[in-house]
Every structure is written in structure tokens, then in C-alpha cells.
Amino acid sequence: MTIHPSIAEVFYGTLDESLIKHVEILRNRVFESTKFQPQFDLLISDLLAIRSELKSSMCVVSVERMLLYGENLFSPLFDFVRYVSLDSSPKSADSRGAYNAHLISHPDFIKRDCESIRCDPTDLDFPDSEADVVLIPNLVHHVENQGKLWLEAARILKPGGFLYVFEPTLRELHQDPDDYLRYTPNGLRSVLRQYGLETLSISTTGGPFTAIAYCWSQALQYIAADERDYWSQWFEGHFAELIQLEASHPKNLVRKHTSFPTAFSLRAMRVVPA
């Protein structure tokens, strides 16, 4: 397992100014990775890495919850390939609407139309063996029937195509009742193997110090609004210290074979039996 590299160091030199600004909206406003939730930088850096590997003839299919934002978050990163959003927003989203739309109401956010199909993640409305890449970013834990999800992902992938999954290991229960499980990296590796999806790589991010940061971001929501600003500002002053502690103390010195990732990503290839 590897720790993800710095987004700025590796990828910003390959993007034009508008895309850099779009990515910064994702980091600063949508995922707050620069403030409370640094684990989401792994997702963004992975998507930029995938972007750098693609050819214009390829098809990328993303199984996601587009309706929660009203616009697609990631299609601007894949503007030179066929990008299809399989929108698996739950039925409850129809009445709630795009309640996260305020997070992307900024002139630097790129609004790009893409193919979008509303469908259940366990019954994907997409042809067999047509996708070069299937993305499932931060969604797996909301799917009740895991077996059908992996069958569908394998079905729509071309032989030799790859699946990309980003998942938290530390997360509050949310969007109740549609929150079902948390995988460990090796747990997901084992499950995918049963569906002809052989893991190519796993990356992890986070540790106990950024776990504290994430839990603090959740704890703030339990504090009344008239006190919340004080504690939020108080913590912002300590966030950088936690990041520094994580960088300088990467290993558990007491218990071997123990780690504390807050999220991980995995790539798996569709393997067709000979």
C-alpha cells in the first residue's frame, strides 16, 4: 500500500488554469480537504492520475450521486474522452433536491454537460463490455446489495479495463438509512476477486492525527450555531499542526501491523477466464 503524493507537485503542471481553479473548488469547498478532510485529496489526485493515462478514444463511466450537487463534479477532468455519469442518487434526493448546490456556486466551478443516466447502482443502464474505466467515487458504502454492484461493474467493463474505487474507512453514519458498510482495503480486494476483478494497486491516506481532524469537523455540527464559529476558528489554528504531526509520525511504534488510514483507493482489472 502507498501513501498518495501531493496534488500540486505531481499534477498541477499538466493542467490549464481553469482546471486548476476547478480542482481547487473541489478541494476547498466541496470536500474541504484543505481544512478538515484531507483524505479526499487522495480521490482528487487519483482522478488526475487516471486522466493523465487516458486516450481520447476511451470511455469512462462514473457511478455517482450527481443529483446531490445538480452538476457533475468530475466530468471537467475528463473533457477529452467519452464520460458517462450513471447517476445513482436515491429516490429521496428527488424531494431533497440538489442540497449541496451551494458548494459549487462559484464562478471557477466548470459546468460541463455530459451523458447522464439515472439508474440503480445494482442495475446499471449501460451496455456490456463498453467501459474502459469504471469509477465508483465515495459511493460503495451507500449500496445495500454489494454482490449486484460488483457484478454490474464487471459486466460493463471491457476485458482488461479497470475499476477504480475510493472509500472511507472512517466516516460518520450519514444519509440514513442508506449507509451500509465500511470496507478495509484487503477486505475489498478479497470481495472483488470473487467477481473476476483482480486488484492491481491499493493506496491509503490519513492516520490518527487526520482522523482527529475529521472527527472534529463532525463534532462541530453538534455544537449550537452561536458557539460553532468560535470552535471552528479555534481548530483551524491547530489543523496545520495535526498535518505536521502526521507527516513526522507515520508509523505506530507500539503495535506492528497496525495503521489508521482514513480512506483508501483501489484499482482492479476485469480478468476474463481463459
C-alpha positions in Angstrom: 0.0 0.0 0.0 1.2 3.5 -0.8 0.5 7.0 0.5 -0.8 9.4 -2.2 1.6 12.1 -3.5 1.0 15.8 -3.3 -1.6 17.0 -5.9 0.3 20.2 -6.5 3.7 18.6 -7.0 2.6 15.9 -9.4 -0.4 17.2 -11.4 -0.9 20.9 -11.5 1.8 21.4 -14.0 -0.2 19.3 -16.5 -3.5 21.3 -16.1 -4.6 24.6 -17.6 -5.5 27.5 -15.3 -9.3 26.9 -15.5 -8.9 23.2 -14.5 -6.6 24.1 -11.6 -9.3 26.5 -10.3 -11.9 23.8 -10.7 -9.9 21.4 -8.7 -9.4 24.0 -6.0 -13.1 24.4 -5.7 -13.4 20.6 -5.2 -10.7 20.8 -2.5 -11.7 23.9 -0.7 -15.5 23.9 -0.9 -16.9 20.5 -1.9 -14.6 18.2 0.1 -12.9 20.7 2.4 -9.7 18.7 2.0 -7.6 21.7 2.8 -9.5 22.4 6.1 -10.9 19.3 7.8 -11.0 16.3 5.4 -7.5 15.8 3.8 -8.4 12.2 2.9 -10.3 13.5 -0.2 -7.1 14.7 -1.7 -6.4 11.0 -2.4 -9.6 10.9 -4.5 -8.7 14.0 -6.5 -5.1 13.1 -7.1 -6.1 9.6 -8.3 -8.6 11.0 -10.7 -6.0 13.4 -12.1 -3.6 10.4 -12.4 -6.3 8.4 -14.3 -6.8 11.5 -16.6 -3.1 11.5 -17.5 -3.3 7.9 -18.6 -6.3 8.1 -20.9 -6.6 8.3 -24.7 -9.3 10.3 -26.5 -10.9 7.1 -27.8 -11.7 5.8 -24.3 -14.9 5.6 -22.4 -15.1 6.5 -18.6 -18.2 5.6 -16.7 -18.7 7.0 -13.2 -21.3 5.6 -10.8 -22.1 8.5 -8.6 -24.7 10.7 -7.0 -24.8 13.7 -9.3 -28.3 14.9 -8.2 -26.9 15.9 -4.8 -25.0 18.7 -6.4 -27.1 19.4 -9.6 -23.9 19.4 -11.7 -21.2 16.8 -12.4 -18.1 17.3 -10.2 -15.6 15.2 -12.2 -16.6 15.4 -15.9 -14.5 18.6 -16.5 -11.4 16.4 -15.6 -12.3 14.1 -18.4 -13.3 16.5 -21.2 -11.4 14.8 -23.9 -12.9 11.3 -23.6 -16.5 10.0 -23.5 -17.6 10.5 -19.9 -20.9 8.9 -18.8 -22.4 9.6 -15.4 -24.6 6.8 -14.1 -26.5 8.8 -11.5 -27.4 6.5 -8.7 -28.9 9.3 -6.5 -31.5 7.8 -4.2 -35.2 8.4 -4.6 -35.1 10.6 -1.5 -32.9 13.0 -3.5 -35.9 13.9 -5.7 -37.6 15.7 -2.8 -34.5 17.0 -1.2 -33.1 18.4 -4.5 -29.5 19.4 -5.0 -28.9 20.4 -1.4 -25.2 20.6 -2.0 -25.5 23.0 -4.9 -24.2 25.9 -2.8 -20.8 24.2 -2.6 -20.3 24.6 -6.3 -21.9 28.0 -6.7 -18.7 29.7 -7.6 -17.6 31.1 -11.0 -14.5 28.9 -11.0 -16.5 25.7 -11.0 -16.7 24.4 -14.5 -20.2 23.3 -15.5 -19.8 20.8 -18.3 -22.7 18.8 -19.8 -22.1 15.0 -20.0 -24.1 11.9 -20.8 -26.1 11.2 -17.6 -28.3 8.2 -17.0 -30.3 7.8 -13.8 -30.2 4.2 -12.7 -29.8 1.9 -9.7 -26.1 1.0 -9.0 -27.2 -2.6 -8.9 -28.8 -2.4 -12.3 -26.6 -0.1 -14.4 -28.2 1.1 -17.6 -25.1 0.6 -19.8 -24.1 -2.0 -22.4 -21.8 -5.0 -21.7 -18.1 -4.6 -22.1 -18.1 -1.0 -23.3 -16.3 1.0 -20.5 -12.5 1.3 -20.4 -12.7 2.6 -16.9 -15.4 2.4 -14.2 -15.2 4.9 -11.4 -17.1 4.5 -8.1 -16.0 7.5 -6.1 -17.2 7.6 -2.4 -20.4 5.7 -3.1 -19.9 2.0 -2.3 -21.0 2.3 1.3 -24.4 3.5 0.2 -25.2 0.4 -1.8 -27.1 -2.3 0.0 -26.6 -5.2 -2.4 -22.9 -5.4 -2.8 -22.9 -8.5 -4.9 -25.0 -7.0 -7.6 -22.9 -3.8 -7.6 -19.7 -5.7 -8.4 -21.4 -8.0 -10.9 -22.6 -4.9 -12.8 -19.2 -3.1 -12.6 -17.5 -6.2 -14.1 -20.2 -6.6 -16.7 -19.9 -3.1 -18.2 -16.0 -3.2 -18.2 -14.1 -4.2 -21.2 -11.8 -7.2 -20.7 -8.6 -5.6 -19.4 -10.5 -2.4 -18.4 -10.1 -1.3 -14.8 -12.4 -0.4 -11.9 -11.4 2.5 -9.6 -13.0 2.7 -6.1 -12.5 5.4 -3.4 -13.9 4.6 0.0 -13.5 6.0 3.6 -12.5 3.7 6.4 -13.5 6.4 8.9 -16.9 8.0 8.4 -20.0 9.1 10.4 -23.3 7.3 9.7 -24.9 9.6 7.1 -27.8 9.7 4.6 -29.6 7.4 6.9 -30.8 4.8 6.3 -28.8 4.4 3.1 -25.4 3.8 4.8 -24.5 0.1 5.0 -20.8 -0.8 5.5 -17.1 0.2 5.7 -14.5 -1.9 3.8 -10.9 -2.4 4.8 -8.6 -2.4 1.7 -7.8 -6.1 1.9 -11.5 -6.8 2.6 -12.5 -5.2 -0.7 -9.6 -6.9 -2.5 -10.9 -10.3 -1.4 -14.5 -9.5 -2.4 -13.7 -8.2 -5.8 -11.7 -11.3 -6.6 -14.9 -13.3 -6.4 -16.3 -11.2 -9.3 -13.4 -11.5 -11.7 -11.9 -8.2 -10.6 -8.2 -8.6 -9.8 -6.7 -5.8 -7.7 -3.8 -4.0 -9.3 -3.0 -1.5 -6.6 -4.2 -0.1 -3.3 -3.4 3.4 -1.9 -4.2 4.6 1.6 -4.2 8.1 3.1 -4.5 9.5 6.6 -3.6 8.4 10.1 -4.6 9.0 13.7 -3.9 12.8 13.5 -6.1 13.5 10.5 -8.7 11.1 11.9 -8.9 13.6 14.8 -9.3 16.4 12.2 -12.2 14.6 10.5 -13.9 13.7 13.8 -13.6 17.4 14.9 -15.3 18.5 11.7 -18.2 16.2 12.6 -18.2 17.3 16.2 -18.7 20.9 15.2 -22.1 20.0 13.8 -23.2 19.0 17.3 -22.4 22.5 18.7 -25.0 25.3 18.6 -24.5 27.8 15.9 -23.7 30.7 18.3 -20.7 28.7 19.6 -19.7 26.8 16.4 -17.8 29.7 14.8 -15.6 30.0 17.9 -14.7 26.4 18.0 -14.3 26.2 14.2 -11.8 29.0 14.2 -10.0 27.6 17.2 -9.5 24.3 15.4 -8.4 25.9 12.2 -5.4 27.2 14.1 -4.4 23.6 15.1 -5.2 21.8 11.8 -1.8 22.5 10.3 -0.2 21.1 13.5 -2.0 17.8 13.1 -0.9 17.6 9.4 2.7 18.1 10.5 2.4 15.5 13.2 1.0 13.0 10.7 3.9 13.7 8.4 6.5 13.3 11.1 4.9 10.3 12.9 3.8 7.9 10.1 4.2 4.6 12.0 2.6 3.0 15.0 5.6 2.4 17.3 3.8 0.2 19.8 1.9 -2.3 17.7 3.2 -3.8 14.5 0.9 -4.5 11.6 -1.3 -1.6 12.7 -2.3 1.5 10.8 -5.0 4.1 10.9 -6.0 5.1 7.3 -9.0 7.4 7.0 -9.6 6.4 3.4 -8.2 4.2 0.6 -8.5 3.7 -3.1 -8.2 0.6 -5.2 -7.7 -0.3 -8.8 -8.9 -3.7 -10.1 -8.8 -5.1 -13.6 -11.5 -7.2 -15.2 -10.0 -10.6 -15.8 -11.7 -12.9 -18.3 -11.1 -16.6 -17.7 -9.1 -18.3 -20.5 
